[in-house]
Amino acid sequence: MDDDILQFAQQVLEVEAGAVRGIVLDDQFGRAVEAILACRGSVITSGIGKAGHVARKLSASFSSTGTPSHFLNPAEALHGDLGVVRRGDVVLILSHSGESDEIVRMLNVLKKLGAPVIAITATSHNALARFSDVVLKLGRIEEACPLGLAPSASTTAMTALGDALFLSVMKRREFTADEFALYHPAGQLGRKLIRVKEAMTFKRGENLPLASEGLTVGQVLHEVSRIKRRSGAVVLVDEAGKVSGIFSDGDLRRAITDDDGSALRRPVGEVMTRNPKRIGGEQLASEAMALMRQFRIDELPVVDENDRPIGIIDIQDLVVLRMFDELE
């Protein structure tokens, strides 16, 4: 590649990084956070052009972290979409210049509706800032575009300031990983936060293959034959009800291979895998996946705090959750 292009591209990165570093937060930022936390409706984000794309992203970020939010297109707002703004909403408007005609016209109606307005804009002297209740200033920004025209450094700064805002609100809400997983059930991030007890399909009292280590192999097979859907292993427990071993299909095959005709009469404790790997129900399904990969096993007993079995998580449970997609 042309050295001049590489040098120019590096310059673009430095200009945009400088735009972010140049943002100075003040008490207005704290006011914005408090206004959003006090919001009893939705955070309505809005912007035109490239700032509108940033506003859409910011709205999605709020929604996914516990703050209801919607995007409002300023042009469509002037043709009836302002009807989405309700009492209790907070309106967050992004505009570098703060002078876009659609936004200024929308502001006049918003003030009549009594909706509090937070602005993310260059200065506190433009039309948007004058009409807003809280102003988050980006400062004067020179675009990285060689013509000085295409929004680049300004939208990068807007994105970063928006991220600082929604993440600060998230932190103040004490938004948890479990809540994040609830809002992201189909995404890879959400799947990584699913607990083992939520992912396992074999559960004690329902369909868990469970038997005493004092039984014979034949008795164990008879016990679990009554379960309609079985895993590829049986969890064995001692007299105290704690996990003592696991009896897998592989253990059964080895017992039969070495059989002298008495395999089914042998105590299962003689052929089971003692002290198997296990995992707690509160641990992450991703941790179960890591154990299965490390030790090349297909089933893990799931235990409570007293090492008593509450289920089995097997490789098919993780396949269903597409936990292995990231390895492809």
C-alpha positions as CSV (number, residue, x, y, z in Angstrom):
1,M,0.0,0.0,0.0
2,D,1.1,3.6,-0.7
3,D,3.1,5.0,2.2
4,D,1.2,8.3,1.8
5,I,-2.1,6.5,2.4
6,L,-0.8,4.7,5.5
7,Q,0.4,8.0,6.9
8,F,-2.9,9.7,6.2
9,A,-4.9,6.8,7.8
10,Q,-2.7,7.0,10.9
11,Q,-3.3,10.7,11.0
12,V,-7.1,10.1,10.8
13,L,-6.8,7.8,13.9
14,E,-4.8,10.4,15.8
15,V,-7.2,13.2,15.0
16,E,-10.2,11.1,16.1
17,A,-8.4,10.0,19.3
18,G,-7.6,13.6,20.0
19,A,-11.2,14.6,19.6
20,V,-12.2,12.1,22.3
21,R,-9.4,13.2,24.6
22,G,-10.5,16.8,24.2
23,I,-13.9,16.2,25.8
24,V,-14.0,17.8,29.2
25,L,-16.8,16.6,31.5
26,D,-18.3,19.0,34.1
27,D,-21.4,19.1,36.4
28,Q,-23.7,19.0,33.3
29,F,-22.7,15.3,32.8
30,G,-23.8,14.5,36.3
31,R,-27.1,16.3,35.7
32,A,-27.6,14.3,32.5
33,V,-27.1,11.0,34.4
34,E,-29.5,12.0,37.2
35,A,-32.1,13.2,34.6
36,I,-32.0,9.8,32.9
37,L,-32.1,7.9,36.2
38,A,-35.2,9.9,37.2
39,C,-36.9,9.3,33.9
40,R,-40.2,7.4,34.4
41,G,-40.8,7.0,30.7
42,S,-38.2,6.4,27.9
43,V,-35.1,8.1,26.8
44,I,-35.9,9.4,23.3
45,T,-32.7,9.9,21.3
46,S,-32.6,12.0,18.1
47,G,-30.3,13.3,15.5
48,I,-30.1,13.9,11.8
49,G,-27.6,12.5,9.3
50,K,-24.5,10.8,10.7
51,A,-25.4,12.1,14.2
52,G,-28.7,10.3,13.7
53,H,-26.8,7.0,13.3
54,V,-24.9,7.6,16.5
55,A,-28.2,8.4,18.2
56,R,-29.7,5.1,17.0
57,K,-26.8,3.2,18.4
58,L,-27.0,5.1,21.7
59,S,-30.7,4.3,22.0
60,A,-30.0,0.6,21.5
61,S,-27.2,0.7,24.1
62,F,-29.6,2.2,26.7
63,S,-32.3,-0.3,25.9
64,S,-29.9,-3.3,26.3
65,T,-28.7,-2.1,29.7
66,G,-31.9,-1.5,31.5
67,T,-33.0,2.0,30.3
68,P,-36.0,2.0,28.0
69,S,-35.2,4.0,24.9
70,H,-36.4,4.8,21.3
71,F,-34.9,6.7,18.4
72,L,-36.9,9.6,16.9
73,N,-36.0,10.8,13.4
74,P,-36.3,14.7,13.5
75,A,-37.6,14.9,10.0
76,E,-40.3,12.3,10.7
77,A,-41.0,14.0,14.0
78,L,-42.3,17.0,12.2
79,H,-44.8,14.9,10.3
80,G,-46.5,13.2,13.3
81,D,-43.8,11.1,15.0
82,L,-43.6,13.6,17.8
83,G,-46.6,11.7,19.1
84,V,-44.3,9.1,20.6
85,V,-43.0,11.6,23.2
86,R,-45.0,11.1,26.4
87,R,-45.0,12.7,29.8
88,G,-42.1,11.3,31.8
89,D,-39.8,10.9,28.8
90,V,-36.4,12.5,28.4
91,V,-35.2,13.6,25.0
92,L,-31.5,13.3,24.1
93,I,-30.5,15.1,20.9
94,L,-27.2,14.8,19.1
95,S,-26.0,17.5,16.7
96,H,-22.5,18.8,16.3
97,S,-23.5,22.2,14.9
98,G,-26.7,22.4,16.9
99,E,-28.3,24.4,14.1
100,S,-29.9,21.8,11.9
101,D,-33.3,23.1,10.7
102,E,-35.2,19.9,11.5
103,I,-33.8,19.8,15.0
104,V,-34.5,23.5,15.8
105,R,-38.1,23.1,14.5
106,M,-38.6,19.9,16.6
107,L,-37.2,21.7,19.7
108,N,-40.0,24.3,19.6
109,V,-42.6,21.5,19.8
110,L,-40.7,19.6,22.5
111,K,-40.6,22.7,24.7
112,K,-44.4,23.0,24.3
113,L,-44.8,19.4,25.4
114,G,-42.6,20.1,28.4
115,A,-40.1,17.3,27.7
116,P,-36.7,17.8,29.3
117,V,-34.0,18.0,26.7
118,I,-30.3,16.8,27.0
119,A,-28.0,18.0,24.2
120,I,-24.8,16.5,22.9
121,T,-23.3,19.3,20.8
122,A,-20.2,21.3,20.1
123,T,-20.8,24.4,22.3
124,S,-23.2,25.9,24.7
125,H,-24.0,28.8,22.3
126,N,-25.9,27.2,19.4
127,A,-29.6,26.9,19.0
128,L,-29.8,23.4,20.4
129,A,-27.8,24.3,23.5
130,R,-30.0,27.3,24.2
131,F,-33.2,25.3,24.1
132,S,-31.8,22.4,26.2
133,D,-32.0,21.8,29.9
134,V,-28.6,20.0,30.0
135,V,-25.7,20.5,27.6
136,L,-22.9,18.0,27.1
137,K,-20.2,19.8,25.1
138,L,-17.9,18.2,22.7
139,G,-15.9,21.3,22.1
140,R,-14.8,22.6,18.7
141,I,-13.7,19.7,16.6
142,E,-11.8,19.7,13.3
143,E,-13.0,16.8,11.1
144,A,-10.4,14.2,10.0
145,C,-11.8,14.4,6.5
146,P,-9.2,15.9,4.1
147,L,-11.9,18.4,2.9
148,G,-12.9,19.1,6.5
149,L,-16.5,18.3,5.6
150,A,-17.4,14.6,6.2
151,P,-18.4,13.9,9.8
152,S,-15.7,11.8,11.3
153,A,-13.9,13.1,14.4
154,S,-17.1,14.7,15.5
155,T,-19.2,11.5,15.3
156,T,-16.4,9.5,17.0
157,A,-16.5,12.0,19.9
158,M,-20.3,11.8,20.0
159,T,-20.1,8.0,20.2
160,A,-17.6,8.1,23.0
161,L,-19.5,10.6,25.0
162,G,-22.7,8.7,24.5
163,D,-21.0,5.5,25.7
164,A,-19.7,7.3,28.8
165,L,-23.3,8.4,29.4
166,F,-25.1,5.1,29.0
167,L,-22.4,3.2,30.9
168,S,-22.5,5.7,33.8
169,V,-26.3,5.2,34.0
170,M,-25.8,1.5,33.8
171,K,-23.3,1.6,36.7
172,R,-25.6,3.8,38.8
173,R,-28.4,1.3,38.2
174,E,-26.1,-1.5,39.4
175,F,-27.1,-3.4,36.3
176,T,-26.1,-7.1,36.7
177,A,-24.7,-9.7,34.4
178,D,-27.8,-11.8,34.9
179,E,-29.9,-8.8,33.7
180,F,-27.7,-8.4,30.7
181,A,-28.2,-12.1,29.8
182,L,-31.9,-11.6,30.1
183,Y,-31.9,-8.9,27.5
184,H,-29.5,-10.8,25.2
185,P,-30.8,-14.4,25.2
186,A,-29.9,-15.0,21.5
187,G,-26.6,-13.2,21.4
188,Q,-23.2,-14.7,22.0
189,L,-22.6,-12.3,24.9
190,G,-25.9,-13.4,26.5
191,R,-25.2,-17.0,26.0
192,K,-21.8,-16.7,27.8
193,L,-23.7,-15.4,30.9
194,I,-26.2,-18.2,31.1
195,R,-25.8,-20.2,34.4
196,V,-25.3,-24.0,34.3
197,K,-28.5,-24.6,36.2
198,E,-30.4,-22.7,33.5
199,A,-28.7,-24.5,30.6
200,M,-28.9,-28.1,31.9
201,T,-31.8,-30.2,30.7
202,F,-31.3,-33.2,33.1
203,K,-32.5,-32.2,36.5
204,R,-33.0,-34.0,39.8
205,G,-36.6,-35.0,40.4
206,E,-37.3,-34.9,36.7
207,N,-35.1,-36.8,34.4
208,L,-31.7,-37.1,36.1
209,P,-30.1,-40.5,35.9
210,L,-29.1,-41.0,39.6
211,A,-28.2,-44.1,41.5
212,S,-26.4,-45.4,44.6
213,E,-22.8,-46.6,44.2
214,G,-23.8,-49.7,46.2
215,L,-26.0,-51.1,43.4
216,T,-24.8,-53.5,40.7
217,V,-24.3,-52.5,37.1
218,G,-27.5,-54.3,36.2
219,Q,-29.5,-52.6,39.0
220,V,-28.3,-49.2,37.9
221,L,-29.3,-49.9,34.3
222,H,-32.7,-51.0,35.5
223,E,-33.1,-47.9,37.6
224,V,-32.4,-45.5,34.8
225,S,-34.4,-47.4,32.2
226,R,-37.5,-45.8,33.5
227,I,-36.3,-42.3,32.5
228,K,-37.7,-41.5,29.0
229,R,-34.9,-39.3,27.9
230,R,-31.5,-40.2,29.3
231,S,-28.1,-38.7,29.2
232,G,-25.0,-40.7,28.3
233,A,-24.1,-41.1,32.0
234,V,-25.4,-41.9,35.4
235,V,-24.5,-39.9,38.5
236,L,-23.5,-42.2,41.5
237,V,-23.9,-41.0,45.1
238,D,-22.5,-42.3,48.4
239,E,-24.4,-43.0,51.6
240,A,-24.4,-39.3,52.4
241,G,-26.0,-38.5,49.0
242,K,-22.8,-36.8,47.7
243,V,-21.4,-37.4,44.3
244,S,-18.9,-40.3,44.4
245,G,-18.7,-41.2,40.7
246,I,-20.1,-41.2,37.2
247,F,-21.0,-44.2,35.1
248,S,-20.8,-43.4,31.4
249,D,-21.6,-45.3,28.3
250,G,-17.8,-45.7,27.9
251,D,-17.5,-47.3,31.3
252,L,-20.3,-49.7,30.4
253,R,-18.6,-50.7,27.1
254,R,-15.3,-51.3,28.9
255,A,-17.0,-53.5,31.5
256,I,-18.7,-55.6,28.9
257,T,-15.5,-55.9,26.8
258,D,-13.7,-57.3,29.8
259,D,-16.8,-59.4,30.7
260,D,-16.5,-63.0,31.9
261,G,-20.3,-63.2,32.1
262,S,-20.6,-61.3,35.3
263,A,-20.5,-57.6,34.3
264,L,-24.1,-56.9,35.2
265,R,-23.6,-58.4,38.7
266,R,-20.5,-56.4,39.5
267,P,-20.9,-53.4,41.9
268,V,-21.1,-50.2,39.8
269,G,-18.6,-48.7,42.2
270,E,-15.9,-51.0,40.8
271,V,-16.4,-49.8,37.2
272,M,-17.5,-46.2,37.6
273,T,-15.2,-43.2,37.2
274,R,-14.5,-42.0,40.7
275,N,-14.3,-38.4,41.8
276,P,-15.5,-37.0,38.4
277,K,-15.2,-33.4,37.3
278,R,-18.2,-31.5,38.4
279,I,-19.5,-28.0,38.4
280,G,-21.8,-25.8,40.5
281,G,-25.2,-24.8,39.3
282,E,-24.4,-21.1,39.7
283,Q,-21.3,-21.2,37.6
284,L,-21.5,-20.1,33.9
285,A,-22.3,-22.5,31.1
286,S,-19.1,-21.2,29.4
287,E,-17.1,-22.6,32.4
288,A,-18.7,-26.0,31.8
289,M,-17.8,-25.7,28.1
290,A,-14.2,-25.0,29.1
291,L,-14.0,-28.0,31.4
292,M,-15.5,-30.3,28.8
293,R,-12.9,-29.1,26.2
294,Q,-10.0,-29.4,28.6
295,F,-10.7,-32.9,29.8
296,R,-12.5,-34.2,26.7
297,I,-15.6,-35.2,28.4
298,D,-19.3,-35.0,27.4
299,E,-21.1,-34.8,30.7
300,L,-20.6,-32.9,34.0
301,P,-22.5,-33.6,37.2
302,V,-24.0,-30.4,38.5
303,V,-23.8,-30.0,42.3
304,D,-25.1,-27.8,45.1
305,E,-22.9,-26.2,47.8
306,N,-22.8,-29.5,49.6
307,D,-21.6,-31.6,46.6
308,R,-25.0,-33.2,46.2
309,P,-26.2,-33.7,42.6
310,I,-28.8,-31.4,41.2
311,G,-28.4,-32.3,37.5
312,I,-26.1,-33.1,34.6
313,I,-25.1,-30.7,31.9
314,D,-24.0,-32.5,28.7
315,I,-22.4,-31.4,25.5
316,Q,-25.8,-31.3,23.7
317,D,-27.0,-28.7,26.1
318,L,-24.1,-26.5,25.0
319,V,-24.6,-27.3,21.4
320,V,-28.2,-26.1,21.6
321,L,-27.0,-22.8,23.1
322,R,-24.4,-22.6,20.3
323,M,-21.7,-22.2,22.9
324,F,-19.2,-23.7,20.5
325,D,-19.9,-21.3,17.6
326,E,-17.1,-19.0,18.7
327,L,-14.6,-21.8,18.2
328,E,-15.3,-22.1,14.5
